[in-house]
């Protein structure tokens, strides 16, 4: 069992080994893509890693090279946010980066032969750059060869002249084929057909190339065959195998049996890349043992030296090799030239000339900016990368050693990462307020002689952060303002500057909370947030406050904001706004104070001293005293500075006892203010004498400011009341005029006012008034002075309803029906003042009898306009109600009267109607009144239509008869007897 396991394991290992070898060979033969990935961490900070890929040439555009995001361990978001891109320097870009997929894809078709020629291995080198933060990754893509080129002969045919004396093993150099592919796909073997006389022999040269020779195997016989045609085929090792052919034509000649022989197989020489044209490189020599024409040797460049004929030339006679073109060490460091020596007989030999090109310092360093930042914050940390660049010098050795430096006095340094990659980082703290923009000059020079250099300038802007607080121009501000200033006036302005920029430098001014004598400072002053102007919010009074201080904060617009405070002191300047105040002598209106001066007083006697003060300060409080008025100006004087009143002469008997002095106290302000004081002086030797003289002493009336104000106010009030009175009188006049005009237009056709008996009470409240009222009306048709007496409501009903449906009105004493609460007591009726039925103003349907003439007899005084309006409104309501509720036999009365309640049931209540102020005497007989009532009823009943009452204006005809006459006849209202007042009115109407 152990042996079996060992055997099985051994054979399994062998099988896997064979399998992998076969798969590797298969992949190699099919030129499938091979990917080799390795990531190596570098010690230099910017280069994060290196990735290598291997792909075949001639891949189609868009083919995937590899998943670079996965291989580098990067997220797709990082590729997008870091703006990942490929940097190739000055080389062409064959591969591009798809950031959305994280893939490297073919951008342009890659031809390995055009890219690298015969150089192996062939690879593309580029870098992947990321920003924020800056990172660099190296990528190498190896381009593997595919068999896409056939071997090619530069000549279609070769011709040889071979002597028939040529011995076997004689060699003839053949033209080699060129295959641009490398490795197994390159040229492998040659085949010569037919091969009866010749065989092929191949030689591997030092540079890896292969030369082929044709070796004579069998001696030629010109007599048998003077011309041979051979086909040389070159084959490569690729699959499918490709080939190229060349025809060899051999002419058989006689007698040249020695071939030229080169003195050296390989010649070596060196030349500088900047060597001028015509420079001799070397001389090739060959010898031929033959004599005559067969011993002459000529030299020529091999036909397979592709492109060398443009750079080099060999003299055909002496073999001198000369430079005829421009060579560049950076393009080709070595040239291998094949020179062929040939005699006239067709024999030839070849040698190789190796030309090494030496480098000279002819290339300046090339600076390529890979990534750069246009701006950086001033609070960036030291070591922040601001730019990455790649610097290349095509020269070699010392000529290619590059050193870079920055301009001086800047807080930046340059670091070399690897293989020509440099980074510029911050080396110190940045401050935008000192330097806002840096111009960084990068200068790179090589170590050649003479040294070559190049430079580039980068502009870097420093962005601002809010790291500076506002600074005031002064540590403390002081300003002054005159008292009595207008509210809102500007006092002065403060200014703060912020060294930051833009929003961080925008300063706002804020008034700090504080108080002055318990009052918030915000009620004294305000500060403009934008300009810093300080405005006074109230009018200041120097006598109340002389100075105050507060704090103002200046705050910028940064985040977070920075601020600073400053103290502001405001001094109030005094103005002469207060008049002097006299403290002595005291002025009173109730008593008279007098200074007594004895008649024996000497000159300069001190009478009294006026004491005054001024609450202002400075020169506004300097007081001076003057004597404005005096009974005798030659007797007294006043000290201008001290206010002392002294005599200036001796008092005599002729001087009046009563002396009155008016002293003016004036300050020194501009304009000056003053006050006056009255000083009473008595020239007497005893007090009783003074008392007797000053009992009738009267003070002058003082007209001060308050008294003037009160007088003006009283005048204004009186004027206002006078104007209001005038307007009211005019309004009343206009109203009366309009009422009078309306009455005249009606031609006196006013409706008859219903007469309600004074002893009647409305039980059901169905009439025009909601309650029971007692009132007496005396009215004429053309008078504006009619009287109406109005009493309060009477709550007791005096109407009783019988069992047979008739209403009865009991006869009560008039004094019992009068309301006890009535304000106006009615006088007892006059028995002589009685109207007959024709003169009584009754309800609708009442008319005059033929026996009584219309318009005779006295009539009460006319009512006022208000009484007329109230009567009209009551009449209209009563007529409307009566029209809707009339029944036969009611004689125009409302439904509150029973059907059996007719005019004969209504007693004569006009004994309560009186005409105040009238001198007329009314006489009447009760029997005559009853007869007139019966006649009126008999006359009215036949003429009344059923269920219809005549309106008051149509109750009587023009002749005084009842309204039942001819149709269309209009009755006139009864005219009352004219009173003296009515006579005057009629006279005025006639005049109008």
Buried (B, 14 or more C-beta within 10 A) or exposed (E): EEEEEEEEEEEEEEEEEEEEEEEEEEEEEEBEBBBEBEEEEBEBBBBBBBBBBBBBBBBEEEBBBBBBBEBBEBEBEBBEEBEBBBBBBEEEBBBBBBBEBBBBBBBEEBBBBEBBEBEBBBBBEBBBBBBEEBBBBBBBBBBBBBBBBBBBBBEEEBEBBBBBBBEEEBBBBBBBBBBBBBBBBBBBBBEBEEEEBBBBEEEEEEEEBBBBBBBBEEEBEBEEEEEBEBEBBBBBBBEEEBBBBBBBEBEBBEEBBBBBBBBEEEBEBEBBBBBEEEEEBBBBBBBBEBEEEBBBBBBBBBBBBEEBBEBBBBBEEEBBBBBEEEBBBBEBBEBBBBBBBBBBBBBBBBBBBBBEBEBBBBBBBBBBEBBBBEEBEBBBEEEBBBBBBBBBBBBBEEBBBBBBBBBEEBBBBBBBBEEBBBBBBBBEEBBBBEBBEBEBEBBBBBBBEEBBBBBBEBEBEBBBBBBBBBBBEEEEBEEEBEBEBEEEEEBBBBBBEBBBBEEBBBBBBBBBEEEBEEEEBBEBBBBBEEEBBBBBEEEBBBBEBBEBBBBBBBBBBBEEBBBBEBBBEBEBBBBBBBBBEBEBBEEEEEEBBBBBBEEEBEEEBEBBBBBBEBBBEEEBBBBBBBBBEBBBEEBBBBBEEEBBBBBEBEBEEEBEBBBBBBBBBBBBBEEBBBBBBBBBBBBBEEEEBBEEBBEEEEBEEEEEEEEEEEEEEEEEEEEEEEEEEEEEEEEEEEEEEEBEEEBEEEEEEBBBBBBBBBBBBBBEEEBBBEEBBBEBBBBBBBBBBBBBBEBBBBEEEBBEEEEEEEBBBEEEEBEEBBEEEBEEEBEEBEEEBBBBBBBBBBBBBBBBBEEBBBBBBBBBBBBBBEBBEBBEEBBEBBBEBBBEBBEEBBBBBBBBBBBBBBBEEBEBBBBBBBBEEBEBEBEBEEEEBEBBBBBBBEBBEEBBEEEEBBBBBBBBBEEBBBBBBEEEBEBBBBBBBBBEBBEEBEEEEEEE
